[in-house]
């Protein structure tokens, strides 16, 4: 077979593989966009919604967000599937993840359900307790965790998410985990029950 034909066939195969990967990513974005229709707006530095800082800014890697309990089911809608460098900080109002090259993320305190550790998720394995995993509930479409809209009250809630973060330093991992756990515990104790509502 002439070299020109071989090169042409290889180029076509490469282009087909890239097209297939792009189409798969788009399909996953559409599918996961249906289960996570919207995300809370990220507060600015001077927004009172942040509250008081509970940690210093922590350098970390944002690993991914997956459907809670299924760490292979990566959510790619809203840039949640993009691995990136990040600066994470816990406030009394929630957890802010400022990301490099991807959209920032805000987990309001009322949406944070739990915080734990894991050895890996979504194709990233670090071993031991290397990842801090935030389990949280995004709002339904058109709402925020703090102010749900009446128009979406009858819609099914968004899927719960596990968001994996890998702090650069072990002491930062411990501080992030402690602050996130305290925040989740405080949020669950202030949610009114049927008896107190």
N, C-alpha and C positions, 0 to 999 in steps of 0.2 A: 504494500500500500504506500503510495507517495506520501512524503512527510506533510505536504500541504493538506491532504485529506485527513490525516491523523490529527493535525493541529485543529482543523475545523471541527471535527467530531468531538474532540476534547473540550473545545470552547463552547460548543452547543450543549454538551453534558453539564459543564460548569454553570452556564447560564440557566439551564433548566433547574439545577439543584438550588441556585440562589432564588429563582422565581418561586419554587416550591416552599422554601423556607419563609420567604416574605409572605406568601399567601397563607401559610400556616399561622404565622404571627398575627396577621390581620384577622383571621378567623377566630383565633383565641381571644384577641382583643374584643371582638364583637360579642363572643360568648361570655367572657368575664365581665364585659360592660353591662350585660343584662343582670348579673348577680350582684355587681357593685355599681349601681347606676350613678352615684355621685360621691364626692368626698367633701369633708368640711373645709371651709376657706381657711387659709393659713393666716393667723394674726400678724400684723406688723409689730415691730419692736415697741412702739408706743401704745399698742392696743391693750386696754385693761383686761381683755379676755385672757391674756397670758397669765396674769397673776404674779405671784412672787416666785423667783427662781429657786428651785430645790437642788439643782446641781449646777456646776460650772458647765460651759460648753464642752462636749466630749467628742473627740475625733473618732470616727468609726467608718466602717463600710456598711452601706445599706445593701443587704444581700438580696432580699426579695420579699414579696408578700404572697401568701398562698391562702387558699380556702382553709379555714381552721380545721385542724385534725388531719389534713391531707397535704403533707409537705411536698408532694410532687405536682399538685394542682396549682401551678403558678398563675397568679392574676396579673395580666399585662395591661389591662385598661388603666387609663389615667397615669401612665408611666410607672405603675407599681411593679412591673416586671423587670425594670432596668436596674442592673447592679451599678452602684456608684459610690464615690466617696461622699461622706456626709459629716455634718456636725449636729449632734443630738443634744438636746437640753430638756430637762424635766422642769415644768412650772406647776404651780398649784392649779392652773387652768388646763393643763394637758402636757403632751409630749410633742415638741417640735423637732422635725428632722429636716434640716437644710441640706439639700443635695446638690452636687456638682454635676451639671450636664443633664439633669432631670428635674421634674417638678418637685417642689418641696411638699412635705406631708405634715399634717396636724392631726393628732389623736386627742380629742377633747377628753378631759378627765372623766366625764360621764359616760364616754364610749369605751373606756379602757376596762376590760373585764379581768385580766390576769397578766402576770409577767413571769417568765420562767427562763430556763436555759435549754439548749439543745446542741448536739454535736454537728448538725448540719440541716440544710433544707434546700429544696429546688435545685439539686445538682451541685451544691456547694457543701463540702464536708470539711470541717475543721477539727473535729474530734473533741472529746471531753465535753466541757460546758462552755465552749467557745462562743456560742451565739446567745445573745439576749433576745428572747422572743416575746413580743407584745401581742396579746390576743385582744381584739377589739371589734366593735360593731359599728361599721360605717352607717350613715343615715340613708334612708330611702331617697329615691330621686326627688330633687327639688327641695330637699330639707337639709338642715344641719342638725347635728346631735343636740345642740342647745335649743333650737327653735324649729321643730318639725312643722311642715305646712299642712293645712287642712286638706289640700288637694291630694296629698299622698297618704293620708291617714289610712285609707282602705287598701293600700298596696302592700304586698309582701315585703318584709324587711330585707335589707341587703344581707348577703352572706357574711358571717363572721370571718375575720381575717387573722392570720398569724403573720406578723411582720418581723423579719429577722435582721438583727443589727450585730455587727462584730466590732466592739471597741478595740482600739489599738493597744491599750494598756490594761493589764489585769485589774489594777486598782480602779480604773474607770468602769470596767465591766461590773465590779461589785457595787460601785456607787450608783450606776444606772439601774441595776437590778433592784437594789434596795429602795431607791426613790420611786421607781415605777410600781413596785409591789405596794408600797405605802399609799401611793396615789390611787391604785385600783381598790385597795381595801377601804380607803376613805370614801370613794365614790359609791361603793356598794352599801356602806353603812348609812349613807345619806339619802338613798333612794327610798321614797315612801312605800310602805306596804299597804295592802287593802285595809288593814285594821287602823293604820294611822292616817290614811289619805282622807 
